[in-house]
């Protein structure tokens, strides 16, 4: 029996829904078609839709998830229709994983802890959950209950990283990409590596390469903002390039990491074809971009190997998970945090119900005392007389209400849901 309902501000987990599309359901090439081009616009449109109480959107390189507090399933289906309209992708309802209630809480806790990532334990996901929370908060699209759930998920993500070894293991898609390259080429010494894109992913790739401590490594950095390329180059004694210089260096690079987020291909088949004419060695290209910024046709060219986010899964094996020896501990921690949070949420609900009962009783008492004083207006009552009447009515209310309250606290788990709705309605509307 579910024990979460809503009247006024009483919270109901039954109204919370999660709509998930991730790398687990779709290849990245198809997943990216479901991405929102303008998350601000999507949040505003969804939040203003009839029946939607609150909403948040989490979008990363390998997932897009919509969290909704809504009146019913019909409203959630309408959100899915809007999603398809915004993205011009008709397969969303077919592929989406729809979770609700306590499933949403547990999923968000696992997500913030790094357990749902393509690379278990990746660092970036907690920051991305925070970004989704702050974005929704800034646009006033979060309901009170969604706000509580997201805040708790962020706390759990932090706790897991402080209480386990997961925070001391630098595991990310960028790190896995570098390990995949190392596994393919065996040794990166003397290699010329071009990193296109100097954002967070490019920075992580650079960091992962530097951790390998190869002494003879030539690093090239190209970025739309040249100053940012210079900053990364200075960190690793590399060479900064302007984005329009990339094709001039494709003919000398051994490895190219593409970490941009352009709406078009940065590395085209034509550019690579031209580079091949000027080189006599293989070229390994790793596309970590969302949407893809390397033309897939590149993989059909001779001496070219293309690794995408989808094919990167092949390298997420035991060698990566060996770094996280406490996955089982993390699973148990997250399950325990979720259980305790749900118990606490249930207690919050009970205390709000009790508060409503006391408020209702006090309102009735005040009204009846006022009416009694009005009826006794011909009798001269001094201040002490009035205080005695006030104290007496308060004592009567206390003796009547306290056993009921204690009974609710002890037995709320066994209360019938329909009866609860009636009780909540009475004490919210003040109807007898």
C-alpha positions as CSV (number, residue, x, y, z in Angstrom):
1,X,0.0,0.0,0.0
2,X,1.4,3.4,-1.0
3,X,1.2,5.9,1.8
4,X,2.0,9.2,0.0
5,X,-0.9,11.5,-1.0
6,X,-1.3,15.2,-1.5
7,X,-3.8,17.7,-0.1
8,X,-2.5,21.3,0.0
9,X,1.2,21.0,0.7
10,X,1.2,17.3,1.8
11,X,3.8,15.6,-0.4
12,X,3.0,12.6,-2.6
13,X,5.7,10.4,-4.2
14,X,3.0,8.9,-6.4
15,X,3.0,12.2,-8.4
16,X,6.7,12.0,-9.1
17,X,7.8,10.5,-12.5
18,X,11.1,10.0,-14.2
19,X,11.4,9.7,-18.0
20,X,14.8,8.2,-18.9
21,X,16.6,7.8,-22.2
22,X,20.2,6.7,-21.7
23,X,23.1,4.8,-23.3
24,X,21.5,1.7,-21.9
25,X,18.5,2.0,-24.2
26,X,20.0,3.6,-27.3
27,X,23.3,4.1,-29.1
28,X,24.6,7.6,-28.7
29,X,24.0,8.3,-32.4
30,X,20.2,7.8,-31.9
31,X,20.2,9.2,-28.3
32,X,21.5,12.6,-29.4
33,X,18.4,13.0,-31.6
34,X,16.3,13.2,-28.4
35,X,18.4,15.9,-26.8
36,X,16.9,19.3,-26.1
37,X,18.6,22.1,-28.1
38,X,17.3,24.7,-25.6
39,X,16.8,23.3,-22.1
40,X,15.5,26.6,-20.8
41,X,12.8,26.7,-23.3
42,X,11.8,23.0,-22.6
43,X,11.7,23.7,-18.9
44,X,9.4,26.7,-19.4
45,X,7.1,24.9,-21.8
46,X,6.8,21.8,-19.7
47,X,6.3,23.7,-16.4
48,X,3.5,25.8,-17.9
49,X,1.6,22.7,-19.2
50,X,-1.6,22.0,-17.4
51,X,-1.2,19.5,-14.5
52,X,2.5,19.9,-14.1
53,X,3.5,20.9,-10.6
54,X,7.3,20.8,-11.1
55,X,10.0,19.7,-13.5
56,X,13.7,19.2,-14.0
57,X,15.8,18.1,-17.0
58,X,19.2,16.3,-16.7
59,X,21.1,16.1,-20.0
60,X,24.6,14.8,-20.4
61,X,26.6,13.2,-23.2
62,X,24.9,9.8,-22.7
63,X,21.6,10.5,-21.1
64,X,18.6,12.8,-21.1
65,X,16.2,12.5,-18.2
66,X,13.0,14.4,-17.4
67,X,11.7,14.5,-13.9
68,X,8.1,15.5,-13.4
69,X,5.7,16.1,-10.6
70,X,2.2,15.8,-12.3
71,X,-1.4,15.1,-11.5
72,X,-1.6,11.9,-13.4
73,X,-0.3,9.7,-16.2
74,X,-2.3,11.6,-18.9
75,X,-0.2,14.7,-18.1
76,X,3.1,12.7,-18.3
77,X,2.0,11.3,-21.7
78,X,1.4,14.9,-22.9
79,X,4.9,15.8,-21.7
80,X,6.3,13.0,-23.8
81,X,4.3,14.3,-26.8
82,X,5.8,17.8,-26.2
83,X,9.2,16.2,-26.0
84,X,8.8,14.6,-29.4
85,X,7.5,17.9,-30.9
86,X,10.5,19.9,-29.5
87,X,13.1,17.4,-30.8
88,X,11.2,16.2,-34.0
89,X,12.0,12.7,-32.8
90,X,9.0,10.3,-33.0
91,X,10.6,7.3,-31.2
92,X,10.8,8.8,-27.7
93,X,7.6,7.2,-26.3
94,X,8.8,3.9,-27.8
95,X,12.2,3.9,-26.1
96,X,11.7,5.9,-22.9
97,X,12.0,4.1,-19.5
98,X,9.2,5.5,-17.3
99,X,9.8,5.2,-13.5
100,X,7.9,6.6,-10.6
101,X,7.5,7.2,-6.9
102,X,10.3,5.5,-4.9
103,X,12.0,4.3,-8.1
104,X,12.8,7.9,-8.9
105,X,14.4,8.5,-5.6
106,X,16.6,5.4,-5.8
107,X,17.5,6.2,-9.4
108,X,18.6,9.7,-8.6
109,X,20.6,8.6,-5.6
110,X,22.4,6.0,-7.7
111,X,22.9,8.4,-10.5
112,X,24.5,11.1,-8.3
113,X,26.7,8.4,-6.8
114,X,28.1,7.3,-10.2
115,X,26.4,3.9,-10.2
116,X,24.3,4.5,-13.4
117,X,27.1,5.9,-15.5
118,X,28.6,4.1,-18.5
119,X,31.8,4.2,-16.5
120,X,30.8,3.3,-12.9
121,X,32.1,6.0,-10.5
122,X,32.7,8.8,-13.0
123,X,33.2,12.1,-11.4
124,X,31.3,14.5,-13.7
125,X,27.8,13.1,-13.0
126,X,27.4,14.7,-9.6
127,X,28.3,18.1,-11.0
128,X,25.7,17.5,-13.8
129,X,23.0,16.6,-11.3
130,X,23.8,19.8,-9.5
131,X,23.6,21.8,-12.8
132,X,20.2,20.3,-13.5
133,X,19.0,21.2,-10.0
134,X,20.3,24.8,-10.2
135,X,18.9,25.3,-13.7
136,X,15.4,24.2,-12.7
137,X,15.7,26.3,-9.5
138,X,16.7,29.4,-11.4
139,X,13.7,29.0,-13.7
140,X,11.4,28.3,-10.8
141,X,10.3,25.0,-12.4
142,X,11.0,22.8,-9.3
143,X,8.2,21.7,-7.1
144,X,8.8,21.5,-3.3
145,X,9.1,17.7,-3.4
146,X,11.4,17.5,-6.4
147,X,13.6,20.1,-4.8
148,X,13.9,17.9,-1.6
149,X,14.7,14.8,-3.7
150,X,17.4,16.5,-5.8
151,X,18.9,18.1,-2.7
152,X,19.1,14.8,-1.0
153,X,20.5,13.1,-4.1
154,X,23.3,15.7,-4.2
155,X,24.0,15.1,-0.5
156,X,24.1,11.3,-1.1
157,X,26.5,11.8,-4.0
158,X,28.9,13.8,-1.8
159,X,28.6,11.3,1.1
160,X,29.4,8.3,-1.1
161,X,32.5,10.0,-2.5
162,X,33.7,11.0,1.0
163,X,33.0,7.6,2.6
164,X,34.4,5.3,-0.1
165,X,37.4,5.1,-2.4
166,X,35.4,6.2,-5.4
167,X,36.5,9.8,-5.0
168,X,40.2,8.8,-5.0
169,X,39.9,7.0,-8.4
170,X,39.8,9.4,-11.3
171,X,37.3,7.5,-13.5
172,X,35.6,9.3,-16.4
173,X,34.8,8.7,-20.0
174,X,37.8,10.8,-20.8
175,X,40.0,8.5,-18.7
176,X,38.5,5.4,-20.3
177,X,39.1,6.9,-23.7
178,X,42.8,7.4,-22.9
179,X,43.0,3.9,-21.6
180,X,41.3,2.6,-24.8
181,X,43.9,4.4,-26.9
182,X,46.7,3.1,-24.8
183,X,45.3,-0.4,-25.1
184,X,45.2,-0.1,-28.9
185,X,48.6,1.5,-29.4
186,X,50.4,-0.2,-26.5
187,X,52.7,2.8,-26.0
188,X,52.0,6.5,-26.4
189,X,55.6,7.7,-26.2
190,X,56.7,9.8,-29.3
191,X,53.0,10.2,-30.3
192,X,51.6,13.4,-31.5
193,X,48.2,13.9,-29.9
194,X,45.7,16.6,-31.1
195,X,42.9,17.6,-28.7
196,X,40.1,19.5,-30.4
197,X,38.0,21.3,-27.8
198,X,39.4,22.8,-24.6
199,X,36.3,22.6,-22.5
200,X,35.8,20.2,-19.5
201,X,36.1,17.0,-21.5
202,X,39.2,18.3,-23.3
203,X,40.7,19.2,-20.0
204,X,39.9,15.7,-18.6
205,X,41.6,14.1,-21.6
206,X,44.7,16.3,-21.1
207,X,44.7,15.4,-17.4
208,X,44.4,11.6,-18.1
209,X,47.3,11.8,-20.6
210,X,49.5,13.7,-18.1
211,X,48.8,11.1,-15.4
212,X,50.4,8.5,-17.7
213,X,53.7,10.4,-17.3
214,X,55.0,9.7,-20.9
215,X,58.1,11.8,-21.3
216,X,58.0,12.1,-25.1
217,X,54.5,13.2,-25.9
218,X,53.6,16.1,-28.2
219,X,50.2,17.7,-27.3
220,X,48.4,20.0,-29.6
221,X,45.3,21.9,-28.5
222,X,42.8,23.5,-30.9
223,X,39.8,25.5,-29.7
224,X,37.2,28.0,-31.0
225,X,38.4,30.4,-28.4
226,X,42.2,30.6,-29.0
227,X,42.9,31.9,-25.5
228,X,41.5,28.8,-23.9
229,X,43.7,26.6,-26.1
230,X,46.7,28.6,-24.9
231,X,45.7,28.0,-21.2
232,X,45.6,24.2,-21.7
233,X,48.7,24.2,-23.7
234,X,50.6,26.1,-21.0
235,X,49.4,23.5,-18.4
236,X,51.1,20.7,-20.3
237,X,53.8,22.4,-22.4
238,X,51.8,21.8,-25.5
239,X,51.1,23.8,-28.6
240,X,48.0,26.0,-29.0
241,X,46.2,26.1,-32.4
242,X,43.3,28.0,-33.8
243,X,40.3,25.8,-34.8
244,X,40.8,26.7,-38.5
245,X,44.4,25.3,-38.3
246,X,43.2,21.8,-37.4
247,X,43.3,20.3,-41.0
248,X,47.0,21.5,-41.3
249,X,47.9,19.2,-38.4
250,X,45.8,16.1,-39.2
251,X,48.6,14.9,-41.4
252,X,51.1,14.7,-38.5
253,X,48.9,13.6,-35.6
254,X,48.8,10.0,-34.4
255,X,45.7,10.4,-32.2
256,X,42.9,13.0,-32.4
257,X,40.5,13.5,-29.5
258,X,37.4,15.5,-30.5
259,X,35.7,17.0,-27.5
260,X,33.6,19.8,-29.0
261,X,29.9,20.3,-28.9
262,X,29.3,21.9,-32.3
263,X,26.0,21.3,-34.2
264,X,27.9,20.1,-37.2
265,X,31.0,17.9,-38.0
266,X,34.3,19.5,-37.1
267,X,36.3,16.6,-38.6
268,X,34.8,15.8,-42.0
269,X,35.5,12.9,-44.4
270,X,37.0,15.4,-46.9
271,X,39.4,16.9,-44.4
272,X,40.7,13.4,-43.3
273,X,40.9,12.3,-46.9
274,X,43.1,15.3,-47.7
275,X,45.3,14.5,-44.7
276,X,45.8,10.9,-45.7
277,X,47.4,12.0,-48.9
278,X,50.2,13.6,-46.9
279,X,50.8,10.9,-44.3
280,X,52.0,7.3,-44.3
281,X,50.9,6.1,-40.9
282,X,47.6,5.2,-39.2
283,X,45.4,7.8,-37.5
284,X,43.3,7.0,-34.5
285,X,40.3,9.4,-33.9
286,X,38.3,9.4,-30.7
287,X,35.0,11.3,-30.9
288,X,33.8,12.2,-27.4
289,X,31.4,14.9,-28.6
290,X,27.7,15.2,-28.2
291,X,26.3,15.5,-30.8
292,X,29.0,13.7,-32.8
293,X,31.5,16.1,-34.3
294,X,33.3,13.5,-36.5
295,X,31.7,12.3,-39.7
296,X,31.0,8.5,-39.3
297,X,32.1,8.1,-42.9
298,X,35.7,8.7,-41.7
299,X,35.8,5.1,-40.4
300,X,35.6,3.8,-44.0
301,X,38.9,5.5,-45.0
302,X,42.1,3.5,-45.1
303,X,44.4,3.6,-42.1
304,X,41.8,5.4,-40.0
305,X,40.3,4.0,-36.8
306,X,37.3,5.8,-35.3
307,X,36.3,5.3,-31.7
308,X,32.9,6.8,-30.7
309,X,31.0,6.9,-27.4
310,X,29.2,3.8,-28.4
311,X,32.3,1.8,-29.3
312,X,34.0,3.0,-26.2
313,X,31.8,0.6,-24.3
314,X,34.0,-2.3,-25.5
315,X,36.8,-0.8,-23.3
316,X,34.7,-0.4,-20.2
317,X,35.8,-3.8,-18.8
318,X,37.3,-5.3,-15.7
319,X,40.4,-3.2,-15.9
320,X,38.3,-0.1,-15.3
321,X,36.2,-1.7,-12.5
322,X,39.4,-2.9,-10.8
323,X,39.9,0.7,-9.9
324,X,36.6,0.8,-7.9
325,X,36.9,-2.0,-5.4
326,X,34.0,-0.8,-3.3
327,X,31.2,-0.9,-5.8
328,X,29.2,-3.3,-3.6
329,X,29.8,-1.1,-0.6
330,X,28.5,1.9,-2.6
331,X,25.4,0.0,-3.7
332,X,24.6,-0.9,-0.1
333,X,25.2,2.7,1.1
334,X,22.9,4.2,-1.6
335,X,20.2,1.6,-0.8
336,X,20.5,2.5,2.9
337,X,20.4,6.3,2.2
338,X,17.3,5.8,0.1
339,X,15.5,3.8,2.7
340,X,16.3,6.3,5.4
341,X,15.2,9.2,3.2
342,X,11.9,7.6,2.4
343,X,11.3,6.9,6.0
344,X,12.1,10.5,6.9
345,X,9.8,11.7,4.0
346,X,7.1,9.6,5.4
347,X,7.6,11.1,8.9
348,X,7.5,14.6,7.4
349,X,4.1,13.7,5.9
350,X,2.8,12.4,9.2
351,X,4.0,15.5,11.1
352,X,2.3,17.7,8.5
353,X,-1.0,15.8,9.0
354,X,-0.7,16.1,12.8
355,X,0.0,19.8,12.4
356,X,-3.1,20.2,10.3
357,X,-5.1,18.4,12.9
358,X,-3.8,20.7,15.7
359,X,-4.4,23.8,13.5
360,X,-7.9,22.8,12.7
361,X,-8.7,22.0,16.4
362,X,-7.2,25.4,17.5
363,X,-9.3,27.2,14.8
364,X,-12.5,25.5,16.1
365,X,-11.6,26.3,19.7
366,X,-10.9,30.0,19.0
367,X,-14.2,30.3,17.1
368,X,-16.2,28.6,19.8
369,X,-14.6,30.6,22.7
370,X,-15.3,33.8,20.8
371,X,-18.9,32.8,20.3
372,X,-19.2,31.9,24.1
373,X,-17.8,35.3,25.1
374,X,-20.3,36.9,22.8
375,X,-23.1,35.0,24.4
376,X,-21.8,36.0,27.9
377,X,-21.6,39.7,27.0
378,X,-24.1,40.6,29.6
379,X,-22.0,38.9,32.3
380,X,-19.1,41.0,33.4
381,X,-16.0,38.7,32.9
382,X,-12.6,40.0,34.1
383,X,-9.3,39.1,32.6
384,X,-8.7,36.2,34.9
385,X,-12.2,34.7,34.1
386,X,-11.3,34.9,30.4
387,X,-7.9,33.2,31.0
388,X,-9.6,30.4,32.9
389,X,-12.0,29.7,30.0
390,X,-9.2,29.9,27.5
391,X,-7.0,27.4,29.5
392,X,-10.0,25.1,30.1
393,X,-10.8,24.9,26.3
394,X,-7.1,24.3,25.5
395,X,-6.9,21.5,28.0
396,X,-10.1,19.9,26.6
397,X,-8.6,20.0,23.1
398,X,-5.3,18.6,24.3
399,X,-7.0,15.7,26.1
400,X,-9.2,14.9,23.0
401,X,-6.5,15.3,20.3
402,X,-3.4,13.8,22.0
403,X,-4.6,10.2,22.0
404,X,-5.5,10.5,18.3
405,X,-2.1,12.0,17.4
406,X,-0.2,9.3,19.3
407,X,-2.3,6.6,17.6
408,X,-1.5,8.2,14.2
409,X,2.2,8.2,15.0
410,X,2.2,4.6,16.0
411,X,-0.1,3.2,13.3
412,X,0.1,5.5,10.3
413,X,1.6,2.7,8.2
414,X,-1.5,0.6,8.6
415,X,-4.0,3.4,7.9
416,X,-6.3,2.9,4.8
417,X,-5.4,5.2,2.0
418,X,-9.0,6.2,1.2
419,X,-9.6,7.1,4.9
420,X,-6.4,9.1,4.9
421,X,-7.6,11.2,2.0
422,X,-10.8,11.9,3.9
423,X,-8.9,12.9,7.0
424,X,-6.6,15.1,5.1
425,X,-9.6,16.7,3.3
426,X,-11.3,17.4,6.6
427,X,-8.4,19.1,8.2
428,X,-7.3,21.0,5.1
429,X,-10.7,22.4,4.2
430,X,-12.0,22.7,7.7
431,X,-15.2,20.7,6.8
432,X,-16.8,18.3,9.2
